[in-house]
Amino acid sequence: MPEPTGNAVHASLVFLGLVDFARKGVMQQAALRERLDAAVTRSIAPLEPADRIVANAPDGLAIAILASPSEALLAARRVRRLARGEGGEPFPLRIGVDHGAIRLTHDEHGEPCLAGDGVATGVAVAGFSGPGRLLVSRAFRDALAPGDPERSARLQPVGTQTDANLRKHELFSFEGSAGDEAATGVLAAPSKRPLILAGAAILTLLAAGVGVRIARERAGTAAKRPAVVALAIEPWGEVVIDGVPRGRTPPLARIQVEPGRRTIEIRHPPQTPVTLQVVLEPGEELALRHSFAAPVAVPPVVQRQRPAKPQPPQEQPSKVRRLWNDFRKQAGF
């Protein structure tokens, strides 16, 4: 359990960074975040809700674990097993673990948040890791040793690295036995997702007031989803969107298009082109059918399938309040 130190507690921080996340497209980023979210949900299922806080980071997630350091190590290894492809496709993940002070503070909006050296060091340690690798700090090894000397002895030194702030970090990797590896077996996903806390800053992770922020983040991702134009043109046609040639259909059957006002033109010389002026919504699918071979000119058939409107976000202050009270109780405030 956490150890009070004034207005802070000592806890373990597991930082999970998606490799090359910023270089990927919006759709890839959203898919990777969903997979990481699902992996974390399964991996922290054995922990009591009061013993873990999950927070968003710009390129992944961070888990503050208020239980023993052994539980933090097991959770990190469970996530790594899922990221390597257990039960699905693998995805690139780098993992860093630290043990240090995490204090309660407030952001510029007056909302409670987490900050501290444990957060900063966990991010730095993960930065020195590579795809599929789990590194821990010297502070975490020292915290692990009294309660779990066996696993602590399996932490092998891998050198010292210096971060961007010129701080040196003595790093260790974990080498477990086959029997110990079996102890990290993941559980089935629980019926309720863990509370995922929103926040863009790396060193300040929000711990309350999260319902609306999560909904807004997801709404922002949805707003960037491309629309799709599905084509069924006979016998063929040259596709031009906003004056830019996009290819011949067939074989072209589906085209992703940025949402907004678009001009779609299908050309089949010497016949008159088919021209549409449309406003496409994010995630919408527009089906366009036309036959240039018809003996009598007929207008094209257009069908639109708009995405379901998202429900307005509903705040659930009772859940946030329970998390906040649990954390204060564990911290001894």
Secondary structure as GFF3:
##gff-version 3
##sequence-region A 1 333
A	DSSP	beta_strand	3	5	.	.	.	ID=ss1
A	DSSP	beta_strand	8	18	.	.	.	ID=ss2
A	DSSP	three_ten_helix	21	23	.	.	.	ID=ss3
A	DSSP	alpha_helix	26	43	.	.	.	ID=ss4
A	DSSP	three_ten_helix	49	51	.	.	.	ID=ss5
A	DSSP	beta_strand	52	57	.	.	.	ID=ss6
A	DSSP	beta_strand	60	65	.	.	.	ID=ss7
A	DSSP	alpha_helix	69	83	.	.	.	ID=ss8
A	DSSP	beta_strand	93	106	.	.	.	ID=ss9
A	DSSP	beta_strand	112	115	.	.	.	ID=ss10
A	DSSP	alpha_helix	117	128	.	.	.	ID=ss11
A	DSSP	beta_strand	134	137	.	.	.	ID=ss12
A	DSSP	alpha_helix	138	144	.	.	.	ID=ss13
A	DSSP	alpha_helix	149	153	.	.	.	ID=ss14
A	DSSP	beta_strand	155	162	.	.	.	ID=ss15
A	DSSP	beta_strand	168	174	.	.	.	ID=ss16
A	DSSP	alpha_helix	178	182	.	.	.	ID=ss17
A	DSSP	beta_strand	196	197	.	.	.	ID=ss18
A	DSSP	beta_strand	205	206	.	.	.	ID=ss19
A	DSSP	alpha_helix	211	223	.	.	.	ID=ss20
A	DSSP	beta_strand	227	234	.	.	.	ID=ss21
A	DSSP	beta_strand	237	241	.	.	.	ID=ss22
A	DSSP	beta_strand	244	249	.	.	.	ID=ss23
A	DSSP	beta_strand	254	257	.	.	.	ID=ss24
A	DSSP	beta_strand	260	267	.	.	.	ID=ss25
A	DSSP	beta_strand	274	280	.	.	.	ID=ss26
A	DSSP	beta_strand	285	291	.	.	.	ID=ss27
A	DSSP	beta_strand	301	305	.	.	.	ID=ss28
A	DSSP	alpha_helix	317	331	.	.	.	ID=ss29
###
